[in-house]
Amino acid sequence: MKRLLLTAALLFSLFLALPLAQMATGWPPDYPLAGVETPAGRPPAGVRAWWNGTMQTDFDAWLGQRIGLRGLLVRTANQIRFTLFRELPKRSGTQVLLGRDGMLFEKVYVDAYNRSGQRPGSELRNISASTRRLQDRLAADGIAFLLVIAPSKAEIYPEFLPPEADVAGRPGRRSNYENFIKYLHRDGVNVVDGHALFQEWKREPGAPRLFANGGTHWNEYGAARIVAEITGRLRELTGKDLPTVAVLGAVTNRTVVGEDNDLGELANLWSARPLAGPQVHPVAEVRPGSHVPDLLFVGDSFVFTLTNFMDRHGLYRRRNTYYYYNREYFWPVAPNAPLDKRQLDLLAELEGRDAVVIEVGEYWLPRVGFGFVRDLLKTYARFDAARAAAETVP
């Protein structure tokens, strides 16, 4: 018995020492965690930091991010909690909520769904008017403009929100989207209103879901239907024979595409696949055109589902994407790079373009273009002023 207790104590001590050994040697390899977190800085040293408690608190945070086998231990704890209690971890950073019927939601979208829009009417009117001015100025150069509004999952499927997200007084609120869209329509801005379209498509008989259970973005089927709207509108706005897309139906299977389980992955379980649920994929037909366009996109994370679909189907000859107007992605060239706006010649970037497409999620409204609209209008103003000055010189 004494030998058995000694062996058990030795094994337990080795188990406790294993994370420190892994932290020092890197062996055995850990299982990485999904998501992004703010790195904890090196804790302060000194008597004052020790005495006021900041040294201990910061050391706990610093060690917690670096302890060996952290991924394995965190995933195991999360899996036990989910299996036994159907609870997802309340992690730092992007928090995931488990709704009805296995639908996952990003907490910031749920919070936005439950409160009224805070942006003043004067700001909404000014941004809508600026967007229309840019649309007209681009048209003068033969470039079409289209604004695409990406809907929030919480706004389209509130019936699947968790019970605790049912906030009193919610039906009486007006979101930034609801307040802003009327100005866009009044000013005649070219809009593909994904919120209104998703509400309409959701009511179709036998309608497939437009968001995956485990995703925060529109699924491939929902994005394909938006692409069909985009290509049809661009064909009309440019007056050119552009290729278009028709979505003929949908196929449901278990194949996860792109970011359709991004929230499921953030739960950091041992297997996120059960959170993904069934996946809806479009049955699409490309209708060729004699002119394959050159497009510039500006958008947030929703834009990638659109451009990935358009890339695969060859719906343009060249495409650049300004992601949050901070990073640039290219097609058909694969690499992406930071966007140095100090060195960016926007007028040169527009040369040869058929259209500019700005996508913005309704969560971000009214931040149309994330500064792109403002900068391009200023660039045009300087160019037009210089040209007018040159024309007046005898």
N, C-alpha and C positions, 0 to 999 in steps of 0.2 A: 504493500500500500504506500509506504514511504517513497519507494522508487517511482511509483506511478504519479504521486503528487509532485515529486521533483521534476519528472519529465513534463508534466502538464505545465508547471510553473516556467520551465525553460522554454517550452514552445510558446507560451503566452508572452514571455519577455521578447522572444524573437519576433513575434507578430507585432508587438508594439514598436520594436526598433526598425521594422522593415520600411516604413515610410521615410524615416531619417536616412536609412542606408540608400534607398532609391533616390532621395533628394541629393545625396552626395555623389553617387556613382552613375545615376541614370539607368540602373538595372534593378528589377525588370522594367521593361518599357511600360509607360502609363497609357491609358486610353484617353485621348483628348476630349475636352468638353466643347460643345457647340456654343456659339454666341460670342459677343464682345463685351468685355468689362473694363472699367477704368483701372489701369494699373496702380497698385498701391506703392507709394514712394518709400524710400528707405526711412525707417523711423528715426526721429530726432534723438540725440544723445545728450547727456548732461544732467546735472542735479535738478535744474528747473523743470525740464521735461519729465523727469522721473517723479518729481514732487507733485506737479499738476495733473499727472495721469496721461498726458498725450503720448509719452513714450510707450507705455503699456498698450494703449488702444491702437496706436499706429503699428506697433510690432505685431499685434494679433492679426491685423489686416494684411500686413506684409507677409507674415508666415503662412496665413491661410491661403494665399494665392500661390505659394511656392512649395508647400509641403508635398512630400513624395506620395505617389499613387493617389493624388487628389481626384483625378478623373474617375478612377475605379471606385473610390469610396463614395464620391458624390452620386455617381450613377446608381450604385447599389442602394444607397439610402433613398434616392428618389424612386427607384423601382419598387422597393418595399412599401413605401408610402402610397404609391399609386395603386399597386395591386391590392393592398389591404383596405385602403380608405378612398380610393378614386380621387386623390388629391394631387395636384401638380405643385411643384416647388414655387415658393414665393421668392424668386431669384432677384438679384440686383440687375439693373439694365432693363431689357425687354421682358415684361411680365406677361405670362400667358394664362388665360382664364379658360376653364373647361365649361362649355355651355351644354345645352340640351342636345340629345342625340349625337353626342361625341363631337360637336362642333367647337373648334378652338377659336379664341378671339384674342387679339392683342389689346392689353388693358388701356393703352392711350386712346385707341379708337372708341372703346366703350365709354371712357370718361368724356370724350368729345361728344358722343351720341347723347349723353345725359345732361349736357349743359347748353345754354343758348350761345349763339355766336357773339363774340365780344368785339368784333371789328366795327368801328363807327361807319355810318352810312356815307359820310363824306369821303372816307378812304375807299370804300367799295366803288363809289361813283368815279373817283379819280382813276383808279386802276382800270376799270372797265373802259373809260374814255381813252386812256393811254394805250390800251390794247387795240382799240379801234384805230387810233392814229397810226400805230405800227402796221396794222393790217392794210391801211390805205397807202402808206408809204412803200411797203413791199409791193403792193399791186402796181404802183407807178413804175417799178423796176421789172414788172412781169413775173413776180414771185407770189405764189398763193400763200395764204396763211390759214392755219386751222388750230383751234384750241380744243383739246380733248380733256374732259373732266373724268377722272377715275373715281368710281364710287367706293365708299367705305363698307366693309363687310357688315359692321354693326348696323349701318343704316338700311342695308338691303335685307338682312335676315335677323331682325330684332327678336323674332319669335324663338330663336335658338339661343339667345343670351342666357347666362346663368340667372337664377331667380334673384340673387342679390343685386343684379344690375337693373332691376325694375324700379327705377327711381320715381317717386311721387312727383306729379306735375310735368313729366316728360312730354306728353302729347301737346302741351301748350308752348313748348319752346320753338324757336326758329334758329336754325343753324346758319353759319356763315354762308354755306352753299345756297340755302333758301333765300337769304337776303341778297346774295351776289348775282344769282342767275338772272334775276329780273333786269338788272342793269346791263348785263351782257346782251340779252335779247333786245332791250330798248335801243342799245347802241349799234345793233346789227353786227356784232362780232360773230364770225364763223365758228360755231361750236358743235362738237359731238358730245352731247350730254350723257355721259355714261350712267350717271345716277338715274336720270329719267328713263333711259333705255333699259337698264337692268330691272327697274320696277315694272316696266311693261313686259319684258321677256319672262320675268319670273311668274307672271300670271298666265302665260300660255299653257294650254292643256298639255299635261305630261312634260312640263318644262324641266330639263336637267338643271342641276345646281350650277350656279355661275361662279361660285367659290368652292374650293376643296375644303373638306373638313379640317385638315391640318395646315391650311395656308392662310396668310393674311392678305394675299393679292388675288386678283381675279384669276380663275383657272384658265387652262389653255382654250377651253371651249368659249368661255366668256370673252377672252382676249381676241379670239378669232372673229367673233361677231362684231367686236369693235373695229377690228382691222377691215372687215367688210364695209363698215360705215366710213372709215377713213379713206379707203381707196375709191369708193364711190363719190365721196365729196371732193376729193382731190381731182378726180377726172372732170367733175363738173366745174370746179373753180379754175382749173388751169385751161380748160377748153382743149386739152390734148387727149389723145387716145392712149390713156394709161391702162396698165393691167389692173384688174379688179379681182376681188375674191367673193365667192358665194359659199355660205355655210349651208350644206344640204341636210345635215343631221348630226348625230352624236353617237359615240361608242363609249360604253362604260366598262372599265376593267380595273386592274390593280397596279398599272404602270404609273409610277410617279414621274412627272416631267417638271424640270426646272425647280421652281420654288413652291410647288404645291404641297409640301410638307415642312415648310420653313418653321412654323410654330411648333410642330411636332418634334423637330430636331432640337429646338431650344428647351424642350422639357428635360433633355439629358437623361433619358431612360436607357436601359440596355438595348431596347429595340423600340424605335419610334414608329416603325411601320404600322402597328395596330392603330395609331392615332391618325394615320393618313386617311383612312376610309376609302370608299370607292372613288375612282378618278374618271372624270368626264373629258373625252377628247373629241375634237370636231372632225366631221367628215366634210372636207372643204374642196372646192374646185376653183382653180385659178383661170380666169378668163383673160387671155393675153391681149396686149395692146401694142401698137406700133411704136410707141414712145415709152421707154423704161426710164423712170424719173431719177433725179438726184435730189435727195432730201436731207434736211437738217432737223434733228429732233432735239428738244430740250425737255427734260422731265425728271421725275423722281423714280423710286424703285419700281413703280408700276409700268414704266416705259419698257423694261426689258422683256416682259412677256410679249408685248406687241412686236418689238423689233426682232426678237428671236424667231417668232413665227414668220415675219416678213423676210428675214434673212433666208430661212429654209426654203421659202417659196419664190425667191428671186424677184421680189416685187419692186426693186430699185437697182440701179447700176452702181450707186454709191450712197452711203449713209453715214453721217456723223451724229453722235449723240452727246450732248452736254448734260452729264448727270449732275443734277442739282446745280448746274452751271459752275461746277467745281472740278469736274473730271471729264475727260473726253474719251469716247469709245468709237471705234472705226469699223466699217465694213466696206469692202471685203477683207481689209487688213485687220488681223485679230488683236494686236496689242492695244492697251489703253494707257493713258498718261494723265498726270495732273494738268489742269487748265490754268495756264498763266495768263490771267486777264490783262496784265500790264503789257504783255507782248502780243495780245490777240488783235488781229486786224479783222474786225467783224465784216467790213465791206468786202474784203478779199475772200472771207469765208463764204459769203453769199454768192460769189460769182459762179454762174452756171447752175445755180440751184433752181429747181422747179417749185419747191415749197418749203416753208418752215412750219413744223408741227410742234406745238407746245403741249405737253401732257402735264397735268397737275392733279394730284389726289385731292378729293374734297376736304380731307383733313387739313391740308396746307392752305386752303383758300383764305384770303385772296392773293397768295404769293405766286402769281402767274409768272413763270419763267425764272423765279428766284434771282431777280436782278437783271436778267437778259433783256427784257423789254426796255427797262430804263436805259441800260448801256447802249443798246442799238439805236434808240431814239436820239440819245445824245450824239452818237457817232454820225447819224444822218444829219442832225442839226448843224454840226461842224462842217460836214461835207457840203451841205446846201449853202451855208453862209460863205464858204470859201469860193464856191462856184459862182454865186451871185456877185461877190466882190470882184472876181476875175472878169466877169462879163461887163462890169461898169468901168473897167480901166480902158481909157481911150487908146 
